[in-house]
Amino acid sequence: MSPPCPLCGAKLPAGEQCRDRFDLCLAKEFENPATYGAVHHLTVACYMLQHNAYSRQGWLGTRALLVQFIQEGKTPAEVRAQNRRKLDSRQRKWSITTGEKISTEGLIWTRTIADVRLDNPDFYCADVELWAKSVLTDTEALIRDLNPATKRDG
């Protein structure tokens, strides 16, 4: 076993790191777009959120996309059409990757890329969907803390 990933806590086989597994996932998705690729939008979002690869605005926006995909059932095509103008690099004044980051330190991720089975497209897609649901659940408290207006008075 490799040491756990310092960003997401994934425990991968010896010599393998999260980025290696992510690259393998992307290769499967691009080689098999009708099967493995059906969850590409979730794979990228989950990996990038757990590895804090986005700026604060990019991170929050990507998590909001996961909400649309998972909780609202929107398709990637619907989300692309809805956000085309807002995310156009010629229109937006912020960077998706560069800038202030959200602190994800202390977050416990219940599922990671290490939990995604690669040997069968049905298992793969189901595992990625479970991963995406867990990322939303695991980040709920963080989102509440970032937006005090959403906190309920007890």
C-alpha positions in Angstrom: 0.0 0.0 0.0 1.1 3.5 -0.8 0.8 6.1 2.1 -2.7 7.6 2.1 -3.1 10.6 -0.2 -2.6 13.8 1.9 -5.5 15.5 0.2 -8.3 12.9 0.0 -7.0 10.1 2.2 -7.2 7.5 -0.6 -5.4 4.3 0.1 -4.0 2.9 -3.2 -1.8 0.0 -4.1 1.9 0.4 -3.6 3.5 2.7 -6.1 0.1 4.2 -7.2 -1.0 7.7 -6.5 -4.4 9.4 -7.0 -3.2 11.1 -10.1 -2.2 7.8 -11.6 -5.7 6.4 -10.9 -7.3 9.6 -12.3 -5.3 9.3 -15.5 -6.3 5.7 -15.8 -10.0 6.7 -15.3 -9.7 9.4 -18.0 -8.1 7.0 -20.4 -11.0 4.5 -19.9 -13.5 7.3 -20.3 -12.0 8.6 -23.6 -11.5 5.1 -25.0 -15.0 4.0 -24.2 -17.2 7.2 -24.2 -20.5 5.3 -24.4 -19.8 3.3 -21.3 -17.1 4.5 -19.0 -17.4 8.0 -20.4 -21.0 8.4 -19.3 -19.8 9.7 -16.0 -16.8 11.8 -17.1 -18.4 15.0 -15.8 -18.6 13.4 -12.3 -15.1 11.8 -12.3 -13.4 15.1 -13.1 -15.5 17.1 -10.6 -15.0 14.7 -7.7 -11.3 14.4 -8.3 -10.7 18.1 -8.6 -12.8 18.9 -5.6 -11.1 16.4 -3.4 -7.7 17.5 -4.5 -8.5 21.2 -4.1 -7.4 21.9 -7.7 -9.8 24.8 -8.2 -9.9 28.4 -7.0 -12.5 29.2 -4.4 -15.0 30.3 -7.1 -14.1 27.3 -9.3 -14.5 24.9 -6.4 -17.9 26.3 -5.4 -19.1 26.4 -9.0 -18.0 22.8 -9.5 -19.7 21.6 -6.4 -22.9 23.4 -7.6 -22.6 21.5 -10.9 -22.5 18.3 -8.9 -25.7 19.3 -7.2 -27.3 19.9 -10.6 -26.1 16.5 -11.9 -26.8 14.4 -8.8 -29.7 16.1 -7.0 -31.5 17.8 -9.9 -30.8 15.1 -12.6 -29.6 17.5 -15.2 -27.5 16.2 -18.0 -24.0 17.5 -19.0 -25.6 19.0 -22.2 -28.2 20.9 -20.2 -25.7 22.2 -17.7 -23.3 23.2 -20.5 -26.1 25.1 -22.3 -27.2 26.8 -19.1 -23.6 27.9 -18.1 -22.1 28.5 -21.5 -22.0 32.3 -21.1 -21.2 32.4 -17.4 -18.1 30.0 -17.8 -16.8 31.4 -21.1 -13.2 32.4 -20.4 -13.7 35.6 -22.4 -16.7 36.6 -20.2 -15.7 35.6 -16.7 -13.4 37.8 -14.5 -12.1 34.9 -12.4 -9.9 31.9 -12.9 -11.2 28.3 -12.4 -7.9 27.1 -11.1 -5.8 30.1 -10.0 -6.4 32.2 -7.0 -7.6 31.9 -3.4 -8.5 28.3 -2.4 -11.1 26.9 -0.1 -9.7 25.2 2.9 -10.7 21.6 2.7 -8.3 20.7 5.5 -10.0 18.4 8.1 -12.6 17.2 5.6 -13.1 13.4 5.9 -13.8 11.9 2.5 -16.0 8.8 2.8 -15.3 7.7 -0.8 -12.3 8.5 -3.1 -11.0 7.5 -6.4 -9.5 4.4 -4.8 -13.1 3.2 -4.3 -13.8 3.2 -8.1 -13.6 -0.2 -9.7 -12.1 -0.1 -13.1 -12.7 -3.6 -14.5 -16.3 -3.3 -15.6 -18.2 -0.2 -17.0 -21.3 -0.9 -15.0 -19.4 -1.1 -11.7 -17.3 1.9 -12.8 -20.3 4.1 -13.5 -22.1 3.0 -10.3 -19.0 3.7 -8.2 -18.4 7.1 -9.7 -22.0 8.0 -9.0 -21.6 6.9 -5.4 -18.4 8.9 -5.2 -20.2 12.0 -6.4 -23.0 11.6 -3.9 -20.5 11.2 -1.1 -18.6 14.3 -2.2 -21.8 16.3 -1.9 -22.6 14.8 1.5 -19.1 15.2 2.8 -19.0 18.9 1.9 -22.4 19.9 3.2 -21.1 21.3 6.5 -18.4 23.2 4.7 -20.9 24.8 2.4 -23.1 25.8 5.4 -20.1 27.3 7.2 -19.1 29.3 4.1 -22.7 30.6 3.7 -24.1 31.6 7.1 -27.4 32.7 5.4 -28.2 29.0 4.9 -27.8 28.1 8.5 -31.0 27.4 10.3 -31.6 28.9 13.7 -32.1 26.2 16.3 
